[in-house]
């Protein structure tokens, strides 16, 4: 099991300049929704963005600390438009 703050910290360190929000979906600390807003996603297809995030959490998924991961990835501009 992993705390949401651990996931957030891991991703923020691995993807510099990114904002990360992590929600524990079930209360069991193994099913998460992760929202990542990053300038690193500029010009990247959705699948590339997801792979970038998933690769940073591969060990945690493989050892079972994370069972399910729902990803939402945005560029800063896309995020600003969503918040309007």
N, C-alpha and C positions, 0 to 999 in steps of 0.2 A: 504494500500500500504506500501511497505517496500523498503528502499534503499539497493542496493547490499552490501554496507559496513556494514549494520546492520546484514544481513544474514551471511556475512563472520565473523564478530566479534562473533556472537552467536555460530557458529560452531567451531571456533578456541578455544573459551573458553570451550565448551562442549566436544571437542575431542582434548585434550592436545597433542601438538607435531604435529598437522596436518597443512597442507598448504591448503588454500581454495581460489578458484577463483570463482567469481560470475559474470555472465553476464545477463543483463536485455535483454531478447529476443525481446520484443515488444515496449519498451519505455514507457510502462504503469505501470511499477513498480509492476507487479503482476505475470509475466511469466519469470521464470529464468532458466538458465543452471548453474549448480553448479558442479565444479570439486573439489574433495577432495582427497588429497594424505596423507595417514596416516599409521604409523606403527601399529596402532590399527587394521588395516584390515588384518594383517598377519594371514593366516590360516582360514580366513572367506570366506564363499561362497558369491557370488555377492548379493544375496537376503539379506543375513545377513548384509552386508555393507550398502545396501540401507536402511534397517530398522534402522540401527544405526543412519544414518543421518536424516531420516524422523522423528524419534522419538524426535530429538532435535528441530524440527521445527513444531511439531504437533499443538501447540497453534496458530501459525501464519497461518497455512493452515485452521484450523477449524474456525477461525474468519474471514477468507477471505482476509487477508493481502497478502497471497500467493495463487494464483489461480492455477498455474501450475509450476511444478518443474521437470526439467530434470537432472538426476544425472549421474555422471561419477565418479567412485571410484577406486582408485589405491593404491597399496602398494608402498612404495618408490622405490623398485626394478623395479616394473612394469613401474613406471613413468620414471625412468632413461632409460629403454629400449625404451620407446616411443620417448624420446628426442634425441636418437642417430641418 
